[in-house]
Amino acid sequence: SKGEAGSHKIQGIGANFIPAILNKEIIDEVITVSNEDAINTAKELAKSGLMVGISSGANVFAASMLAKKFPDKRILTMLNDTAERYLSTDLFA
């Protein structure tokens, strides 16, 4: 969201969700991911057997953007949610 609050379908992330333990001093870049890209990526991960939520789809989409930007680097992301919470959302519509 680049610091701007607004409506979105990616639960757990956004301008109004900043954990107290987050050290903003070490962040180089914030990558904005659309609802559609996050949901589509989560659906693609599900086809591979990774049942993750929408925010994990956003993580993987952003990581893939970084991998294209830095082809000689290793990119790590973590998938910290499960699809179970999203059974009634657009992820499984």
Jmol script that loads the backbone (N, CA, C; Angstrom):
load data "model"
ATOM      1  N   SER A   1       0.817  -1.202   0.000  1.00  0.00           N
ATOM      2  CA  SER A   1       0.000   0.000   0.000  1.00  0.00           C
ATOM      3  C   SER A   1       0.858   1.262   0.000  1.00  0.00           C
ATOM      4  N   LYS A   2       2.152   1.096   0.148  1.00  0.00           N
ATOM      5  CA  LYS A   2       3.090   2.227   0.172  1.00  0.00           C
ATOM      6  C   LYS A   2       2.675   3.283   1.177  1.00  0.00           C
ATOM      7  N   GLY A   3       2.115   2.844   2.303  1.00  0.00           N
ATOM      8  CA  GLY A   3       1.767   3.766   3.379  1.00  0.00           C
ATOM      9  C   GLY A   3       0.396   4.383   3.288  1.00  0.00           C
ATOM     10  N   GLU A   4      -0.361   4.033   2.262  1.00  0.00           N
ATOM     11  CA  GLU A   4      -1.699   4.593   2.099  1.00  0.00           C
ATOM     12  C   GLU A   4      -2.740   3.530   2.423  1.00  0.00           C
ATOM     13  N   ALA A   5      -3.601   3.840   3.376  1.00  0.00           N
ATOM     14  CA  ALA A   5      -4.663   2.904   3.738  1.00  0.00           C
ATOM     15  C   ALA A   5      -5.688   2.840   2.621  1.00  0.00           C
ATOM     16  N   GLY A   6      -6.251   1.674   2.417  1.00  0.00           N
ATOM     17  CA  GLY A   6      -7.267   1.524   1.387  1.00  0.00           C
ATOM     18  C   GLY A   6      -7.834   0.121   1.408  1.00  0.00           C
ATOM     19  N   SER A   7      -8.867  -0.089   0.644  1.00  0.00           N
ATOM     20  CA  SER A   7      -9.535  -1.378   0.574  1.00  0.00           C
ATOM     21  C   SER A   7      -8.683  -2.370  -0.219  1.00  0.00           C
ATOM     22  N   HIS A   8      -8.549  -3.581   0.304  1.00  0.00           N
ATOM     23  CA  HIS A   8      -7.844  -4.642  -0.400  1.00  0.00           C
ATOM     24  C   HIS A   8      -8.292  -5.992   0.150  1.00  0.00           C
ATOM     25  N   LYS A   9      -7.911  -7.058  -0.548  1.00  0.00           N
ATOM     26  CA  LYS A   9      -8.328  -8.409  -0.161  1.00  0.00           C
ATOM     27  C   LYS A   9      -7.188  -9.221   0.449  1.00  0.00           C
ATOM     28  N   ILE A  10      -6.059  -8.578   0.732  1.00  0.00           N
ATOM     29  CA  ILE A  10      -4.893  -9.286   1.265  1.00  0.00           C
ATOM     30  C   ILE A  10      -4.857  -9.073   2.769  1.00  0.00           C
ATOM     31  N   GLN A  11      -5.448 -10.010   3.507  1.00  0.00           N
ATOM     32  CA  GLN A  11      -5.547  -9.878   4.954  1.00  0.00           C
ATOM     33  C   GLN A  11      -4.167  -9.952   5.602  1.00  0.00           C
ATOM     34  N   GLY A  12      -3.982  -9.139   6.652  1.00  0.00           N
ATOM     35  CA  GLY A  12      -2.761  -9.214   7.442  1.00  0.00           C
ATOM     36  C   GLY A  12      -1.640  -8.301   7.003  1.00  0.00           C
ATOM     37  N   ILE A  13      -1.813  -7.611   5.880  1.00  0.00           N
ATOM     38  CA  ILE A  13      -0.794  -6.658   5.450  1.00  0.00           C
ATOM     39  C   ILE A  13      -1.479  -5.380   5.007  1.00  0.00           C
ATOM     40  N   GLY A  14      -0.756  -4.306   5.014  1.00  0.00           N
ATOM     41  CA  GLY A  14      -1.295  -3.028   4.579  1.00  0.00           C
ATOM     42  C   GLY A  14      -0.819  -1.900   5.461  1.00  0.00           C
ATOM     43  N   ALA A  15      -1.211  -0.694   5.116  1.00  0.00           N
ATOM     44  CA  ALA A  15      -0.735   0.507   5.799  1.00  0.00           C
ATOM     45  C   ALA A  15      -1.111   0.543   7.270  1.00  0.00           C
ATOM     46  N   ASN A  16      -2.239  -0.046   7.618  1.00  0.00           N
ATOM     47  CA  ASN A  16      -2.686   0.001   9.011  1.00  0.00           C
ATOM     48  C   ASN A  16      -2.179  -1.169   9.843  1.00  0.00           C
ATOM     49  N   PHE A  17      -1.372  -2.037   9.257  1.00  0.00           N
ATOM     50  CA  PHE A  17      -0.853  -3.198   9.983  1.00  0.00           C
ATOM     51  C   PHE A  17       0.664  -3.125  10.015  1.00  0.00           C
ATOM     52  N   ILE A  18       1.205  -2.517  11.062  1.00  0.00           N
ATOM     53  CA  ILE A  18       2.652  -2.402  11.229  1.00  0.00           C
ATOM     54  C   ILE A  18       3.009  -2.994  12.586  1.00  0.00           C
ATOM     55  N   PRO A  19       3.602  -4.187  12.602  1.00  0.00           N
ATOM     56  CA  PRO A  19       3.956  -4.821  13.879  1.00  0.00           C
ATOM     57  C   PRO A  19       4.946  -3.970  14.667  1.00  0.00           C
ATOM     58  N   ALA A  20       4.828  -3.990  15.975  1.00  0.00           N
ATOM     59  CA  ALA A  20       5.714  -3.200  16.836  1.00  0.00           C
ATOM     60  C   ALA A  20       7.172  -3.613  16.680  1.00  0.00           C
ATOM     61  N   ILE A  21       7.428  -4.867  16.311  1.00  0.00           N
ATOM     62  CA  ILE A  21       8.810  -5.340  16.193  1.00  0.00           C
ATOM     63  C   ILE A  21       9.451  -5.014  14.844  1.00  0.00           C
ATOM     64  N   LEU A  22       8.699  -4.423  13.924  1.00  0.00           N
ATOM     65  CA  LEU A  22       9.230  -4.102  12.599  1.00  0.00           C
ATOM     66  C   LEU A  22      10.226  -2.952  12.682  1.00  0.00           C
ATOM     67  N   ASN A  23      11.431  -3.187  12.217  1.00  0.00           N
ATOM     68  CA  ASN A  23      12.458  -2.148  12.159  1.00  0.00           C
ATOM     69  C   ASN A  23      12.431  -1.533  10.763  1.00  0.00           C
ATOM     70  N   LYS A  24      11.734  -0.427  10.603  1.00  0.00           N
ATOM     71  CA  LYS A  24      11.577   0.211   9.297  1.00  0.00           C
ATOM     72  C   LYS A  24      12.891   0.760   8.747  1.00  0.00           C
ATOM     73  N   GLU A  25      13.894   0.907   9.609  1.00  0.00           N
ATOM     74  CA  GLU A  25      15.195   1.435   9.189  1.00  0.00           C
ATOM     75  C   GLU A  25      15.907   0.500   8.199  1.00  0.00           C
ATOM     76  N   ILE A  26      15.600  -0.788   8.239  1.00  0.00           N
ATOM     77  CA  ILE A  26      16.329  -1.738   7.394  1.00  0.00           C
ATOM     78  C   ILE A  26      15.567  -2.113   6.117  1.00  0.00           C
ATOM     79  N   ILE A  27      14.437  -1.489   5.876  1.00  0.00           N
ATOM     80  CA  ILE A  27      13.642  -1.783   4.682  1.00  0.00           C
ATOM     81  C   ILE A  27      14.163  -0.953   3.518  1.00  0.00           C
ATOM     82  N   ASP A  28      14.530  -1.633   2.432  1.00  0.00           N
ATOM     83  CA  ASP A  28      15.025  -0.952   1.239  1.00  0.00           C
ATOM     84  C   ASP A  28      13.896  -0.541   0.300  1.00  0.00           C
ATOM     85  N   GLU A  29      12.849  -1.349   0.251  1.00  0.00           N
ATOM     86  CA  GLU A  29      11.806  -1.121  -0.746  1.00  0.00           C
ATOM     87  C   GLU A  29      10.509  -1.786  -0.298  1.00  0.00           C
ATOM     88  N   VAL A  30       9.401  -1.171  -0.635  1.00  0.00           N
ATOM     89  CA  VAL A  30       8.085  -1.771  -0.435  1.00  0.00           C
ATOM     90  C   VAL A  30       7.533  -2.080  -1.820  1.00  0.00           C
ATOM     91  N   ILE A  31       7.163  -3.327  -2.039  1.00  0.00           N
ATOM     92  CA  ILE A  31       6.634  -3.743  -3.336  1.00  0.00           C
ATOM     93  C   ILE A  31       5.125  -3.877  -3.221  1.00  0.00           C
ATOM     94  N   THR A  32       4.416  -3.156  -4.046  1.00  0.00           N
ATOM     95  CA  THR A  32       2.960  -3.218  -4.056  1.00  0.00           C
ATOM     96  C   THR A  32       2.511  -4.359  -4.967  1.00  0.00           C
ATOM     97  N   VAL A  33       1.614  -5.193  -4.463  1.00  0.00           N
ATOM     98  CA  VAL A  33       1.085  -6.328  -5.222  1.00  0.00           C
ATOM     99  C   VAL A  33      -0.430  -6.178  -5.278  1.00  0.00           C
ATOM    100  N   SER A  34      -0.992  -6.325  -6.460  1.00  0.00           N
ATOM    101  CA  SER A  34      -2.444  -6.192  -6.604  1.00  0.00           C
ATOM    102  C   SER A  34      -3.158  -7.398  -6.000  1.00  0.00           C
ATOM    103  N   ASN A  35      -4.421  -7.193  -5.652  1.00  0.00           N
ATOM    104  CA  ASN A  35      -5.256  -8.296  -5.162  1.00  0.00           C
ATOM    105  C   ASN A  35      -5.234  -9.454  -6.156  1.00  0.00           C
ATOM    106  N   GLU A  36      -5.419  -9.120  -7.423  1.00  0.00           N
ATOM    107  CA  GLU A  36      -5.494 -10.137  -8.472  1.00  0.00           C
ATOM    108  C   GLU A  36      -4.197 -10.948  -8.563  1.00  0.00           C
ATOM    109  N   ASP A  37      -3.045 -10.268  -8.530  1.00  0.00           N
ATOM    110  CA  ASP A  37      -1.770 -10.985  -8.613  1.00  0.00           C
ATOM    111  C   ASP A  37      -1.548 -11.868  -7.392  1.00  0.00           C
ATOM    112  N   ALA A  38      -1.916 -11.376  -6.212  1.00  0.00           N
ATOM    113  CA  ALA A  38      -1.759 -12.166  -4.981  1.00  0.00           C
ATOM    114  C   ALA A  38      -2.641 -13.413  -5.017  1.00  0.00           C
ATOM    115  N   ILE A  39      -3.889 -13.245  -5.408  1.00  0.00           N
ATOM    116  CA  ILE A  39      -4.832 -14.372  -5.466  1.00  0.00           C
ATOM    117  C   ILE A  39      -4.413 -15.377  -6.536  1.00  0.00           C
ATOM    118  N   ASN A  40      -4.056 -14.894  -7.719  1.00  0.00           N
ATOM    119  CA  ASN A  40      -3.641 -15.802  -8.793  1.00  0.00           C
ATOM    120  C   ASN A  40      -2.386 -16.583  -8.426  1.00  0.00           C
ATOM    121  N   THR A  41      -1.444 -15.927  -7.764  1.00  0.00           N
ATOM    122  CA  THR A  41      -0.221 -16.618  -7.353  1.00  0.00           C
ATOM    123  C   THR A  41      -0.529 -17.669  -6.297  1.00  0.00           C
ATOM    124  N   ALA A  42      -1.398 -17.354  -5.344  1.00  0.00           N
ATOM    125  CA  ALA A  42      -1.793 -18.343  -4.331  1.00  0.00           C
ATOM    126  C   ALA A  42      -2.478 -19.539  -4.991  1.00  0.00           C
ATOM    127  N   LYS A  43      -3.294 -19.293  -6.009  1.00  0.00           N
ATOM    128  CA  LYS A  43      -3.954 -20.388  -6.731  1.00  0.00           C
ATOM    129  C   LYS A  43      -2.932 -21.252  -7.463  1.00  0.00           C
ATOM    130  N   GLU A  44      -1.926 -20.625  -8.064  1.00  0.00           N
ATOM    131  CA  GLU A  44      -0.865 -21.380  -8.739  1.00  0.00           C
ATOM    132  C   GLU A  44      -0.080 -22.229  -7.741  1.00  0.00           C
ATOM    133  N   LEU A  45       0.198 -21.672  -6.572  1.00  0.00           N
ATOM    134  CA  LEU A  45       0.901 -22.430  -5.534  1.00  0.00           C
ATOM    135  C   LEU A  45       0.070 -23.635  -5.093  1.00  0.00           C
ATOM    136  N   ALA A  46      -1.251 -23.462  -5.023  1.00  0.00           N
ATOM    137  CA  ALA A  46      -2.139 -24.566  -4.632  1.00  0.00           C
ATOM    138  C   ALA A  46      -2.059 -25.710  -5.638  1.00  0.00           C
ATOM    139  N   LYS A  47      -1.906 -25.388  -6.918  1.00  0.00           N
ATOM    140  CA  LYS A  47      -1.769 -26.428  -7.948  1.00  0.00           C
ATOM    141  C   LYS A  47      -0.510 -27.265  -7.728  1.00  0.00           C
ATOM    142  N   SER A  48       0.476 -26.666  -7.058  1.00  0.00           N
ATOM    143  CA  SER A  48       1.722 -27.378  -6.744  1.00  0.00           C
ATOM    144  C   SER A  48       1.663 -28.060  -5.384  1.00  0.00           C
ATOM    145  N   GLY A  49       0.507 -27.978  -4.721  1.00  0.00           N
ATOM    146  CA  GLY A  49       0.341 -28.617  -3.425  1.00  0.00           C
ATOM    147  C   GLY A  49       0.629 -27.721  -2.237  1.00  0.00           C
ATOM    148  N   LEU A  50       0.914 -26.455  -2.469  1.00  0.00           N
ATOM    149  CA  LEU A  50       1.153 -25.507  -1.376  1.00  0.00           C
ATOM    150  C   LEU A  50      -0.135 -24.739  -1.111  1.00  0.00           C
ATOM    151  N   MET A  51      -0.855 -25.128  -0.075  1.00  0.00           N
ATOM    152  CA  MET A  51      -2.121 -24.496   0.264  1.00  0.00           C
ATOM    153  C   MET A  51      -1.851 -23.312   1.190  1.00  0.00           C
ATOM    154  N   VAL A  52      -1.626 -22.161   0.585  1.00  0.00           N
ATOM    155  CA  VAL A  52      -1.276 -20.957   1.333  1.00  0.00           C
ATOM    156  C   VAL A  52      -2.346 -19.898   1.126  1.00  0.00           C
ATOM    157  N   GLY A  53      -2.267 -18.857   1.926  1.00  0.00           N
ATOM    158  CA  GLY A  53      -3.234 -17.781   1.843  1.00  0.00           C
ATOM    159  C   GLY A  53      -2.832 -16.698   0.857  1.00  0.00           C
ATOM    160  N   ILE A  54      -3.655 -15.672   0.811  1.00  0.00           N
ATOM    161  CA  ILE A  54      -3.482 -14.594  -0.151  1.00  0.00           C
ATOM    162  C   ILE A  54      -2.218 -13.789   0.124  1.00  0.00           C
ATOM    163  N   SER A  55      -1.886 -13.558   1.390  1.00  0.00           N
ATOM    164  CA  SER A  55      -0.669 -12.794   1.681  1.00  0.00           C
ATOM    165  C   SER A  55       0.578 -13.572   1.265  1.00  0.00           C
ATOM    166  N   SER A  56       0.542 -14.888   1.349  1.00  0.00           N
ATOM    167  CA  SER A  56       1.666 -15.685   0.846  1.00  0.00           C
ATOM    168  C   SER A  56       1.752 -15.592  -0.672  1.00  0.00           C
ATOM    169  N   GLY A  57       0.608 -15.533  -1.325  1.00  0.00           N
ATOM    170  CA  GLY A  57       0.611 -15.307  -2.770  1.00  0.00           C
ATOM    171  C   GLY A  57       1.269 -13.983  -3.111  1.00  0.00           C
ATOM    172  N   ALA A  58       0.982 -12.959  -2.311  1.00  0.00           N
ATOM    173  CA  ALA A  58       1.613 -11.651  -2.514  1.00  0.00           C
ATOM    174  C   ALA A  58       3.119 -11.744  -2.291  1.00  0.00           C
ATOM    175  N   ASN A  59       3.529 -12.474  -1.245  1.00  0.00           N
ATOM    176  CA  ASN A  59       4.963 -12.650  -0.967  1.00  0.00           C
ATOM    177  C   ASN A  59       5.680 -13.295  -2.145  1.00  0.00           C
ATOM    178  N   VAL A  60       5.119 -14.377  -2.666  1.00  0.00           N
ATOM    179  CA  VAL A  60       5.758 -15.099  -3.765  1.00  0.00           C
ATOM    180  C   VAL A  60       5.771 -14.246  -5.029  1.00  0.00           C
ATOM    181  N   PHE A  61       4.691 -13.521  -5.284  1.00  0.00           N
ATOM    182  CA  PHE A  61       4.660 -12.649  -6.457  1.00  0.00           C
ATOM    183  C   PHE A  61       5.757 -11.593  -6.357  1.00  0.00           C
ATOM    184  N   ALA A  62       5.879 -10.954  -5.191  1.00  0.00           N
ATOM    185  CA  ALA A  62       6.916  -9.930  -4.992  1.00  0.00           C
ATOM    186  C   ALA A  62       8.310 -10.543  -5.094  1.00  0.00           C
ATOM    187  N   ALA A  63       8.491 -11.735  -4.535  1.00  0.00           N
ATOM    188  CA  ALA A  63       9.797 -12.404  -4.617  1.00  0.00           C
ATOM    189  C   ALA A  63      10.158 -12.720  -6.063  1.00  0.00           C
ATOM    190  N   SER A  64       9.165 -13.103  -6.856  1.00  0.00           N
ATOM    191  CA  SER A  64       9.442 -13.396  -8.268  1.00  0.00           C
ATOM    192  C   SER A  64       9.814 -12.123  -9.026  1.00  0.00           C
ATOM    193  N   MET A  65       9.220 -10.996  -8.643  1.00  0.00           N
ATOM    194  CA  MET A  65       9.603  -9.713  -9.248  1.00  0.00           C
ATOM    195  C   MET A  65      11.054  -9.384  -8.908  1.00  0.00           C
ATOM    196  N   LEU A  66      11.437  -9.599  -7.650  1.00  0.00           N
ATOM    197  CA  LEU A  66      12.821  -9.354  -7.238  1.00  0.00           C
ATOM    198  C   LEU A  66      13.784 -10.298  -7.951  1.00  0.00           C
ATOM    199  N   ALA A  67      13.385 -11.557  -8.136  1.00  0.00           N
ATOM    200  CA  ALA A  67      14.243 -12.521  -8.825  1.00  0.00           C
ATOM    201  C   ALA A  67      14.509 -12.089 -10.265  1.00  0.00           C
ATOM    202  N   LYS A  68      13.517 -11.497 -10.909  1.00  0.00           N
ATOM    203  CA  LYS A  68      13.711 -10.986 -12.271  1.00  0.00           C
ATOM    204  C   LYS A  68      14.618  -9.757 -12.268  1.00  0.00           C
ATOM    205  N   LYS A  69      14.483  -8.933 -11.245  1.00  0.00           N
ATOM    206  CA  LYS A  69      15.278  -7.704 -11.131  1.00  0.00           C
ATOM    207  C   LYS A  69      16.736  -8.008 -10.796  1.00  0.00           C
ATOM    208  N   PHE A  70      16.954  -9.077 -10.007  1.00  0.00           N
ATOM    209  CA  PHE A  70      18.294  -9.462  -9.559  1.00  0.00           C
ATOM    210  C   PHE A  70      18.555 -10.931  -9.915  1.00  0.00           C
ATOM    211  N   PRO A  71      18.755 -11.239 -11.204  1.00  0.00           N
ATOM    212  CA  PRO A  71      18.854 -12.640 -11.628  1.00  0.00           C
ATOM    213  C   PRO A  71      20.043 -13.406 -11.040  1.00  0.00           C
ATOM    214  N   ASP A  72      21.072 -12.737 -10.601  1.00  0.00           N
ATOM    215  CA  ASP A  72      22.242 -13.415 -10.039  1.00  0.00           C
ATOM    216  C   ASP A  72      22.193 -13.536  -8.520  1.00  0.00           C
ATOM    217  N   LYS A  73      21.080 -13.156  -7.920  1.00  0.00           N
ATOM    218  CA  LYS A  73      20.932 -13.199  -6.463  1.00  0.00           C
ATOM    219  C   LYS A  73      19.959 -14.302  -6.066  1.00  0.00           C
ATOM    220  N   ARG A  74      20.060 -14.729  -4.829  1.00  0.00           N
ATOM    221  CA  ARG A  74      19.094 -15.684  -4.268  1.00  0.00           C
ATOM    222  C   ARG A  74      18.053 -14.896  -3.494  1.00  0.00           C
ATOM    223  N   ILE A  75      16.809 -15.199  -3.726  1.00  0.00           N
ATOM    224  CA  ILE A  75      15.696 -14.495  -3.091  1.00  0.00           C
ATOM    225  C   ILE A  75      14.990 -15.472  -2.150  1.00  0.00           C
ATOM    226  N   LEU A  76      14.740 -15.036  -0.927  1.00  0.00           N
ATOM    227  CA  LEU A  76      14.053 -15.855   0.073  1.00  0.00           C
ATOM    228  C   LEU A  76      12.778 -15.146   0.509  1.00  0.00           C
ATOM    229  N   THR A  77      11.699 -15.880   0.582  1.00  0.00           N
ATOM    230  CA  THR A  77      10.474 -15.357   1.176  1.00  0.00           C
ATOM    231  C   THR A  77       9.887 -16.452   2.060  1.00  0.00           C
ATOM    232  N   MET A  78       9.056 -16.040   2.988  1.00  0.00           N
ATOM    233  CA  MET A  78       8.429 -17.001   3.901  1.00  0.00           C
ATOM    234  C   MET A  78       6.924 -16.979   3.696  1.00  0.00           C
ATOM    235  N   LEU A  79       6.321 -18.141   3.792  1.00  0.00           N
ATOM    236  CA  LEU A  79       4.877 -18.276   3.613  1.00  0.00           C
ATOM    237  C   LEU A  79       4.279 -18.593   4.973  1.00  0.00           C
ATOM    238  N   ASN A  80       3.733 -17.563   5.610  1.00  0.00           N
ATOM    239  CA  ASN A  80       3.324 -17.669   7.012  1.00  0.00           C
ATOM    240  C   ASN A  80       1.825 -17.824   7.229  1.00  0.00           C
ATOM    241  N   ASP A  81       1.104 -18.232   6.212  1.00  0.00           N
ATOM    242  CA  ASP A  81      -0.321 -18.459   6.425  1.00  0.00           C
ATOM    243  C   ASP A  81      -0.742 -19.733   5.711  1.00  0.00           C
ATOM    244  N   THR A  82      -1.971 -20.104   5.935  1.00  0.00           N
ATOM    245  CA  THR A  82      -2.512 -21.315   5.329  1.00  0.00           C
ATOM    246  C   THR A  82      -3.819 -20.972   4.618  1.00  0.00           C
ATOM    247  N   ALA A  83      -4.154 -21.730   3.612  1.00  0.00           N
ATOM    248  CA  ALA A  83      -5.367 -21.465   2.837  1.00  0.00           C
ATOM    249  C   ALA A  83      -6.640 -21.734   3.630  1.00  0.00           C
ATOM    250  N   GLU A  84      -6.530 -22.450   4.724  1.00  0.00           N
ATOM    251  CA  GLU A  84      -7.707 -22.819   5.523  1.00  0.00           C
ATOM    252  C   GLU A  84      -8.555 -21.603   5.904  1.00  0.00           C
ATOM    253  N   ARG A  85      -7.915 -20.498   6.214  1.00  0.00           N
ATOM    254  CA  ARG A  85      -8.640 -19.285   6.629  1.00  0.00           C
ATOM    255  C   ARG A  85      -9.360 -18.592   5.474  1.00  0.00           C
ATOM    256  N   TYR A  86      -9.069 -19.004   4.263  1.00  0.00           N
ATOM    257  CA  TYR A  86      -9.552 -18.276   3.095  1.00  0.00           C
ATOM    258  C   TYR A  86     -10.569 -19.058   2.275  1.00  0.00           C
ATOM    259  N   LEU A  87     -11.132 -20.106   2.848  1.00  0.00           N
ATOM    260  CA  LEU A  87     -12.057 -20.947   2.097  1.00  0.00           C
ATOM    261  C   LEU A  87     -13.287 -20.194   1.611  1.00  0.00           C
ATOM    262  N   SER A  88     -13.668 -19.114   2.289  1.00  0.00           N
ATOM    263  CA  SER A  88     -14.859 -18.356   1.890  1.00  0.00           C
ATOM    264  C   SER A  88     -14.506 -17.061   1.160  1.00  0.00           C
ATOM    265  N   THR A  89     -13.279 -16.947   0.660  1.00  0.00           N
ATOM    266  CA  THR A  89     -12.854 -15.722  -0.031  1.00  0.00           C
ATOM    267  C   THR A  89     -12.697 -15.971  -1.526  1.00  0.00           C
ATOM    268  N   ASP A  90     -12.247 -14.940  -2.227  1.00  0.00           N
ATOM    269  CA  ASP A  90     -12.015 -15.042  -3.670  1.00  0.00           C
ATOM    270  C   ASP A  90     -10.946 -16.070  -4.028  1.00  0.00           C
ATOM    271  N   LEU A  91     -10.148 -16.464  -3.066  1.00  0.00           N
ATOM    272  CA  LEU A  91      -9.097 -17.443  -3.339  1.00  0.00           C
ATOM    273  C   LEU A  91      -9.688 -18.749  -3.854  1.00  0.00           C
ATOM    274  N   PHE A  92     -10.862 -19.117  -3.360  1.00  0.00           N
ATOM    275  CA  PHE A  92     -11.483 -20.371  -3.776  1.00  0.00           C
ATOM    276  C   PHE A  92     -12.822 -20.162  -4.483  1.00  0.00           C
ATOM    277  N   ALA A  93     -13.052 -18.969  -4.967  1.00  0.00           N
ATOM    278  CA  ALA A  93     -14.316 -18.671  -5.664  1.00  0.00           C
ATOM    279  C   ALA A  93     -14.332 -19.294  -7.044  1.00  0.00           C
TER     280      ALA A  93
END
end "model"
wireframe off; spacefill off
backbone 0.3
color backbone group
